[in-house]
Each structure stands twice: as C-alpha cells, then as structure tokens.
Amino acid sequence: MRNDAANAVLNRVQVVPVSSSISHVYLAEALITLNGERRKAMADQITADSKHRLLRRMGQLAQADLAAVARAVCVQLDL
C-alpha cells in the first residue's frame, strides 16, 4: 500500500534514515543497495519531516530493497 495521495497534499513525509555503517544490522533495520553502495535503512528511527527539509533525492530503491524496508517498518511498528 502506498501513501502517494497523502504525500501529494501534506507538507510532511515519513522518513526512514539510511546509514553507511552496516557492521551491525538489527531486526528493525534492512540492508539495501542505494546508488550501488550497501547501506542500511533504520526503521527504528522512522520520523516525520517537512518536505522543505528534504534537499535532494538520494536515489531510488529496487523493489526487493523496498520490500526489505517495509518488513523492517512492520517489525518496528509491530504490525
């Protein structure tokens, strides 16, 4: 399920931070590849942020990486 309708009209979006430190990956984190580099998405640090603070798009995730992030978010939120 996507939240594009809400994202189009609200001035804030939910953000899952991404880190280059991948030595430890916990249950609410997901290993991803972003722009050819291994990273981890940290669903335990999910937040809402103003669109105005987002300066540029870092890239786009492959479907498998997006699914891994979704699983990590479900774990973190106990869904």
N, C-alpha and C positions, 0 to 999 in steps of 0.2 A: 504494500500500500504506500502510495506517495502522497506527499503533502504539498504538491505544487500550487494548488488553489490558495491555500493559506499563505504560502511563501510569496505569492504574487501580490498580495494586498497588505500584509503586515510589514512593519518596519524592522522586524527581528526574525532571526532564524535560529534553529538549533545547530550547535556546532559540536563535533567530536574532534578534539585536538589530536594532532598527529605528531609523533616524535621519531627522531632518527636513532634513539637509544633502544636497541632491540635485544639487549643481553638477557633481560627477563621479560617474559610475556605472561601476564596473568589472565585469569579466566574472563574478565570483563575487558580484555584487550584483544585486538586482532592484528595479525601480521598481514601487511598489504604491500603491494608494489605501487609506488607513485613516481611517475616520470623515470621509470627504470631503476629506482632505488628501493631497497627494502626499508619499510617503516612500520610503525605500529600505530593503530588508531586506539585511543584510550577512552572507551565508553564510560569508565568510572569518573571521567572528568567532563562529561557532557554538560553543556551550558547553552543558554540563550544569549545571543549577542545582536547588537544593532547591525543592520546591513551597512551602515555608514562606516563601521569599523573594519569591514572586510575590504581590503585594498585591492586584492587581485585573486583570481582563481589559481590554486596550486596545481590543478590538473584534473583529470577525470579517472575514476576508478573503473577497472574491469568489473564485469558482472560478478565474478567469483569473489573479488575483494569486497564489493558492496554487500554481498550476502554474508561474508565473514563479519563485517562491521555490524550488520543487522543482528546477527547472532549474539555478538558481544553486547549490544544495546539491550537485547532481550534478557541476557543474563544479568546485566547490571540493574535493570528495572524490574526483574523477577516477573517477566511476562510469560 
